[in-house]
Amino acid sequence: MIVTLQRTSVNGEITEGRLSIDGIHICDTLENTFSCLAPGHYRVHLIKCSQYARKMPIVLSPSLSPSPSDCAACPRRTYVNHNTAMPRFCPMIKPGNGIHSRQDGSILVGRRQCHGLLVHSREVFDTLYARLRMTIQRGKEITLKIIKA
């Protein structure tokens, strides 16, 4: 499965985009401009995250092999931001309303309400997560393709 993130606008620290699967628009996205991933292709895996205490869609570099099975095995655990354990730079797809003070490289999903604000993020995330989980259960790989604004 190819998940495409088309960045539509960059304004200060806010990067907005549209997420689509096989050309069909699924949801809107927000990222922090200063910590967002570079355009390119990335692998997406469901990995047990210690911060959320559940499996989350983690965005991994294609060069990282094999993929970690949980946060303890992730080489990015060594990164520390502002002398604190949380948040570490660990790009993942997750629910959220806004990106201010978010430095972890995450892609927030939801429905765009206005510039820099997403609504219904939990519902959108749950639907997207179920689709990603079913794809992985069927033995297929998920590739995130990020396209520059």
C-alpha positions as CSV (number, residue, x, y, z in Angstrom):
1,M,0.0,0.0,0.0
2,I,1.3,3.5,-0.8
3,V,0.2,6.3,1.4
4,T,0.9,9.7,-0.1
5,L,1.3,12.8,2.0
6,Q,1.1,15.9,-0.3
7,R,2.2,18.9,1.6
8,T,0.0,21.8,0.5
9,S,1.2,24.8,2.4
10,V,4.0,25.9,4.6
11,N,3.4,29.0,6.8
12,G,5.9,29.6,9.6
13,E,6.0,26.5,11.8
14,I,2.9,25.0,10.3
15,T,3.0,22.6,7.4
16,E,-0.4,21.5,6.2
17,G,-1.0,18.5,3.9
18,R,-3.4,16.0,2.5
19,L,-3.1,12.2,3.1
20,S,-4.3,9.9,0.4
21,I,-4.2,6.1,-0.2
22,D,-4.1,4.9,-3.8
23,G,-5.1,8.4,-5.0
24,I,-8.2,8.7,-2.7
25,H,-8.1,11.6,-0.2
26,I,-8.4,10.2,3.3
27,C,-7.7,13.1,5.7
28,D,-5.7,16.3,6.3
29,T,-2.4,16.5,8.1
30,L,-0.4,19.0,10.2
31,E,3.4,18.9,10.8
32,N,5.8,21.2,12.6
33,T,7.9,22.7,9.8
34,F,11.1,22.6,11.8
35,S,10.9,18.9,12.7
36,C,9.0,17.4,9.7
37,L,10.5,14.6,7.6
38,A,12.2,15.4,4.3
39,P,10.3,14.5,1.1
40,G,10.9,10.9,0.0
41,H,9.8,7.4,0.7
42,Y,9.5,5.8,4.2
43,R,8.3,2.5,5.6
44,V,5.4,2.5,8.1
45,H,5.3,-0.2,10.8
46,L,3.0,-0.7,13.7
47,I,5.3,-0.7,16.8
48,K,4.4,-0.8,20.5
49,C,5.1,2.8,21.7
50,S,6.0,3.3,25.4
51,Q,4.6,6.8,25.3
52,Y,1.1,5.8,24.2
53,A,1.2,2.2,25.6
54,R,-0.2,0.8,22.4
55,K,0.9,0.1,18.8
56,M,1.4,3.2,16.7
57,P,2.2,3.7,13.1
58,I,5.9,4.6,13.2
59,V,7.5,6.1,10.1
60,L,10.9,4.5,9.5
61,S,13.8,5.4,7.2
62,P,14.2,2.8,4.4
63,S,17.8,2.3,5.5
64,L,16.7,1.1,9.0
65,S,16.7,-2.7,8.8
66,P,15.4,-4.7,10.4
67,S,12.5,-2.7,11.9
68,P,12.4,-2.5,15.7
69,S,9.6,-4.4,17.4
70,D,9.0,-1.9,20.1
71,C,10.4,1.4,21.5
72,A,13.1,-0.4,23.5
73,A,14.6,-1.7,20.3
74,C,14.4,1.6,18.4
75,P,17.7,3.3,17.8
76,R,16.1,6.7,18.1
77,R,15.6,6.2,21.9
78,T,19.0,7.8,22.3
79,Y,17.8,11.2,21.0
80,V,16.8,13.5,23.8
81,N,15.1,16.9,23.2
82,H,15.4,19.8,25.7
83,N,16.9,17.6,28.4
84,T,13.8,15.5,28.7
85,A,12.9,12.0,27.7
86,M,9.6,13.1,26.0
87,P,9.2,13.9,23.3
88,R,12.0,12.2,21.4
89,F,12.4,12.5,17.7
90,C,10.2,9.6,16.7
91,P,8.1,10.4,13.6
92,M,4.7,8.7,13.7
93,I,1.2,9.1,12.4
94,K,-1.0,10.1,15.3
95,P,-4.1,12.1,16.4
96,G,-3.8,15.7,17.5
97,N,-5.3,19.1,17.0
98,G,-2.2,21.4,16.6
99,I,1.5,21.3,16.2
100,H,2.7,24.1,18.5
101,S,5.7,23.1,20.6
102,R,5.6,19.6,19.0
103,Q,9.2,18.8,18.1
104,D,9.0,15.0,17.6
105,G,8.6,14.9,13.8
106,S,5.0,13.5,14.0
107,I,2.3,13.7,11.3
108,L,-1.0,14.7,12.9
109,V,-4.2,13.5,11.1
110,G,-7.7,14.9,11.2
111,R,-10.1,17.1,9.3
112,R,-8.9,20.7,8.6
113,Q,-11.1,23.2,10.5
114,C,-9.0,26.3,9.7
115,H,-5.3,27.2,9.2
116,G,-3.3,25.1,11.7
117,L,-6.2,23.3,13.4
118,L,-7.5,19.8,12.9
119,V,-10.8,18.4,14.3
120,H,-12.1,14.9,14.6
121,S,-8.5,13.7,14.9
122,R,-9.3,10.6,17.0
123,E,-12.0,9.3,14.7
124,V,-9.8,9.9,11.6
125,F,-6.8,8.2,13.3
126,D,-8.8,5.2,14.4
127,T,-10.1,4.7,10.8
128,L,-6.7,5.1,9.3
129,Y,-5.1,2.8,11.9
130,A,-7.6,0.1,11.2
131,R,-6.8,0.2,7.5
132,L,-3.0,0.2,8.2
133,R,-3.4,-2.8,10.6
134,M,-5.4,-4.8,8.1
135,T,-2.8,-4.2,5.4
136,I,0.0,-5.4,7.6
137,Q,-2.1,-8.4,8.7
138,R,-2.5,-9.4,5.1
139,G,1.3,-9.4,4.8
140,K,1.7,-6.3,2.7
141,E,4.1,-3.5,3.3
142,I,3.1,0.2,3.8
143,T,5.1,2.9,2.1
144,L,4.7,6.6,3.0
145,K,5.5,8.9,0.1
146,I,6.0,12.5,1.1
147,I,5.7,15.1,-1.6
148,K,7.1,18.6,-1.1
149,A,4.7,21.6,-1.2
